[in-house]
């Protein structure tokens, strides 16, 4: 199709424009960000409609809260801090060069490629786009082929705002995505599954393109013995069931002490009922995106039940079905490591419940598995919180709630190990989309000339002084 044929020509168009026009000014970047913000808010009704069509059913409130508000808040944050982010940063120079100077200059990389996912197709394309624009880059976006209506909207929406030499959207199926990954970008940003992330990184390595990979994995929740189960259940139910669990940082499994399993199931079921009084038929409860994803979730549950786990629907199951691909909130208890639910990221409204004997054992369980994108801890004791901070490694750690770290614009967001490479949001996001160029200026008196050939007594004297000083530091 045309998009695939034009990939290289669009990349060349953007790179030529970047080389010709150079780094955009602060005023120009802020103007582009403001233009994007206003346009998103003006398109609110259409955004709600296209996402609802793609999902079959999605709450308009959830779309605004999860897709529109985070983008506008990030843009506000970038506008407020951009002058500070762009400023050169002075660095110290060697003692032997006292009249010289050094600083770091943050430059745009050039042309950035963004591959966005289907679960939050608007926010996870627009947030990296806004960050890339703030850093002064040109951008090519490949939205997901699974959200046809939203991808079509993104293409026509951005075409009305920016010329193709600044922002271009490429639509197409998996083969187009593969070709997109093989382009010689200056940076490639990908959000999606670990399996596809590996392929993207492999393709990017052909041209030594640096990557930012926002992946996922199995994000744990540990509930401390000093925390209210009812309160924890409310936070967990919200984090698990927003977008029907189709969230990369949704809680995947909960660790509680054995004596609290049944009480937690009861508290969680009550929390689900309060959020969705009519069960999965509630107007605020999202559908699973596709039949394929729904069938995968059902298969995971059947595998667990066949191998001996208890599978329990929670909340208020409702009939008749009011919108397509409803999947009831479910918990799984009594599982084991042979089950698929232990081996795959759930990415749906299924919560796995496990047990631990003490906090050290819970931490050990988490630490012996791939490092998660998010880790949640519920507890009040300062020493236990400190232990969680110091002894675990995860993309982010959130205490006494779920999901909320994603909307803290001044915090970096990203994975570690199997859950991702690199981070965006905050100043870290601006810097991830920039090149930190070190600039050194030689002073009027060049003492280093005394350390250049031909070497003699003066050079030996200076070397001995430097080595003697360093020895005693």
Long-range contacts (C-beta under 8 A, 24 or more apart in sequence): 1-172, 1-176, 3-170, 3-171, 3-172, 3-176, 4-170, 4-172, 4-175, 4-176, 4-179, 6-170, 7-140, 7-170, 7-176, 7-179, 7-180, 7-183, 8-183, 10-140, 10-164, 10-168, 10-170, 11-111, 11-140, 11-183, 11-184, 11-185, 13-164, 13-165, 14-111, 14-138, 14-139, 14-140, 14-164, 14-165, 14-166, 14-168, 15-110, 15-111, 15-138, 16-165, 17-138, 17-165, 17-166, 18-108, 18-110, 18-111, 18-137, 18-138, 23-107, 23-108, 23-136, 24-108, 24-136, 26-82, 26-83, 26-86, 29-82, 29-133, 29-134, 29-136, 30-79, 30-82, 32-133, 32-162, 33-75, 33-78, 33-79, 33-82, 33-130, 33-133, 33-134, 34-75, 34-79, 35-161, 36-75, 36-126, 36-129, 36-130, 36-133, 36-161, 37-71, 37-72, 37-75, 37-76, 39-157, 39-160, 39-161, 40-68, 40-71, 40-72, 40-126, 41-68, 41-72, 43-153, 43-157, 44-68, 46-153, 47-122, 47-153, 50-149, 50-150, 50-152, 50-153, 51-121, 51-122, 51-147, 51-149, 51-150, 53-149, 54-118, 54-121, 54-146, 54-147, 54-148, 54-149, 54-150, 54-289, 55-286, 55-287, 55-289, 56-287, 56-289, 56-323, 56-324, 56-325, 57-286, 57-287, 57-322, 57-323, 57-324, 58-243, 58-286, 58-287, 59-283, 59-284, 59-285, 59-286, 61-284, 62-242, 62-243, 62-284, 62-286, 66-120, 66-123, 66-242, 66-243, 67-120, 67-122, 67-123, 68-122, 68-123, 69-407, 70-123, 70-127, 70-406, 70-407, 71-122, 71-123, 71-126, 71-127, 71-130, 73-407, 73-409, 74-127, 74-130, 74-131, 74-409, 74-425, 75-130, 77-409, 77-410, 78-130, 78-131, 78-134, 78-430, 81-427, 82-134, 82-430, 85-134, 85-427, 85-430, 85-431, 88-439, 91-438, 93-440, 96-447, 96-448, 96-462, 96-466, 97-442, 97-443, 97-446, 97-447, 97-448, 98-443, 98-447, 99-443, 99-444, 99-445, 100-440, 100-441, 100-442, 100-443, 101-440, 101-441, 101-443, 102-438, 102-439, 102-440, 102-441, 103-438, 103-439, 104-436, 104-437, 104-438, 104-439, 105-436, 105-437, 105-439, 106-135, 106-430, 106-431, 106-434, 106-435, 106-436, 106-437, 107-136, 107-434, 107-435, 107-437, 108-135, 108-136, 108-137, 108-433, 108-434, 108-435, 109-135, 109-137, 109-186, 109-187, 109-433, 109-434, 109-435, 110-137, 110-138, 110-185, 110-186, 111-137, 111-138, 111-139, 111-140, 111-185, 111-186, 112-137, 112-138, 112-139, 112-140, 112-185, 112-186, 112-187, 112-188, 112-189, 112-433, 113-139, 113-140, 113-141, 113-142, 113-180, 113-181, 113-183, 113-185, 113-187, 113-188, 113-189, 113-209, 114-139, 114-140, 114-141, 114-142, 114-189, 114-190, 115-141, 115-142, 115-177, 115-180, 115-181, 115-188, 115-189, 115-190, 115-191, 115-192, 115-200, 116-141, 116-142, 116-143, 116-144, 116-191, 117-144, 117-191, 117-192, 117-248, 118-144, 118-146, 118-147, 118-289, 119-243, 119-246, 119-247, 119-248, 119-289, 119-347, 120-243, 120-247, 121-147, 121-150, 121-151, 121-154, 122-150, 122-154, 124-191, 124-214, 125-154, 127-424, 127-425, 128-189, 128-191, 128-424, 128-433, 129-158, 129-167, 131-424, 131-425, 131-429, 131-430, 131-432, 131-433, 132-189, 132-433, 133-167, 134-430, 134-433, 135-430, 135-433, 135-434, 136-434, 137-186, 137-187, 137-433, 138-165, 138-166, 138-167, 139-166, 139-167, 139-168, 140-167, 140-168, 140-169, 140-170, 140-180, 140-183, 140-185, 141-167, 141-168, 141-169, 141-170, 142-169, 142-170, 142-171, 142-172, 142-176, 142-177, 142-180, 143-169, 143-171, 145-171, 145-172, 145-173, 145-174, 145-176, 145-177, 146-289, 146-290, 147-289, 178-203, 182-206, 182-207, 183-207, 183-209, 184-209, 185-209, 186-210, 187-211, 187-212, 187-432, 187-433, 188-212, 189-214, 189-424, 190-214, 191-215, 191-248, 193-345, 194-345, 194-418, 194-419, 197-420, 201-421, 211-421, 211-422, 212-414, 212-420, 212-421, 212-422, 212-423, 212-424, 212-432, 213-415, 213-420, 213-421, 213-422, 214-248, 214-373, 214-413, 214-414, 214-415, 214-420, 214-424, 215-248, 215-373, 215-415, 215-418, 215-419, 215-420, 216-248, 216-249, 216-345, 216-347, 216-373, 216-415, 216-419, 217-252, 217-345, 217-370, 217-371, 217-372, 217-373, 217-415, 217-418, 217-419, 218-252, 218-253, 218-345, 218-346, 218-369, 218-370, 218-372, 219-249, 219-250, 219-251, 219-252, 219-372, 219-373, 219-374, 219-375, 219-376, 219-394, 220-251, 220-252, 220-253, 220-254, 220-255, 220-365, 220-366, 220-372, 220-375, 220-376, 221-251, 221-253, 221-254, 221-255, 221-376, 221-377, 221-378, 221-402, 222-254, 222-255, 222-356, 222-359, 222-362, 222-363, 222-366, 222-375, 222-376, 222-377, 222-378, 222-379, 222-388, 223-254, 223-255, 223-256, 223-260, 223-264, 223-378, 223-379, 224-359, 224-377, 224-378, 224-379, 224-380, 224-381, 224-384, 225-257, 225-260, 225-379, 226-379, 226-380, 226-381, 226-384, 227-378, 227-379, 227-380, 227-400, 229-256, 229-260, 229-263, 229-264, 229-267, 230-267, 230-270, 230-271, 231-378, 232-264, 232-267, 232-378, 233-264, 233-267, 233-268, 233-270, 233-271, 234-271, 234-274, 235-378, 235-400, 235-401, 235-402, 236-268, 236-271, 236-351, 236-376, 236-402, 237-268, 237-271, 237-272, 237-275, 237-329, 238-271, 238-275, 238-402, 238-403, 239-376, 239-401, 239-402, 239-403, 240-329, 240-349, 240-351, 240-402, 241-272, 241-275, 241-276, 241-285, 241-329, 241-349, 242-403, 243-286, 244-285, 244-286, 244-287, 244-288, 244-327, 244-348, 244-349, 245-346, 245-347, 245-348, 245-349, 245-350, 246-286, 246-288, 246-289, 246-293, 246-347, 246-348, 247-347, 247-403, 248-347, 248-373, 249-373, 249-374, 249-396, 249-402, 249-403, 249-405, 249-406, 250-346, 250-347, 250-402, 250-403, 251-351, 251-376, 251-402, 252-345, 252-346, 252-351, 252-352, 252-372, 253-351, 253-352, 253-353, 253-354, 254-351, 254-352, 254-353, 254-354, 255-354, 255-355, 255-356, 255-362, 255-365, 255-366, 256-353, 256-354, 256-355, 256-356, 257-355, 257-356, 257-357, 258-355, 258-357, 261-333, 261-353, 261-355, 264-353, 265-312, 265-314, 265-331, 265-333, 265-353, 268-314, 268-331, 268-351, 269-314, 269-315, 272-314, 272-315, 272-316, 272-329, 273-315, 273-316, 275-315, 276-315, 276-316, 276-329, 277-316, 278-316, 278-318, 278-322, 279-315, 279-316, 279-317, 279-318, 279-328, 279-329, 280-315, 280-317, 280-318, 280-326, 280-327, 280-328, 280-329, 281-318, 281-319, 281-320, 281-321, 281-322, 281-323, 281-326, 282-318, 285-326, 287-323, 287-324, 287-325, 287-326, 287-327, 288-325, 288-326, 288-327, 288-348, 289-325, 290-325, 291-325, 293-347, 293-348, 294-325, 294-327, 297-327, 297-346, 297-347, 297-348, 297-350, 298-327, 299-340, 300-340, 300-341, 300-344, 300-346, 300-350, 301-330, 301-332, 301-341, 301-350, 303-339, 303-340, 303-341, 304-332, 304-335, 304-339, 304-340, 304-341, 307-335, 307-336, 307-338, 307-339, 308-334, 308-336, 309-333, 309-334, 309-335, 309-336, 309-339, 309-341, 310-334, 359-384, 359-387, 363-387, 363-388, 363-391, 363-392, 366-392, 366-394, 367-391, 367-392, 367-393, 370-417, 370-418, 370-419, 371-395, 371-415, 371-416, 371-417, 371-418, 371-419, 372-415, 372-419, 373-415, 373-419, 373-420, 374-398, 374-402, 374-405, 376-401, 376-402, 393-417, 394-419, 395-419, 395-420, 395-423
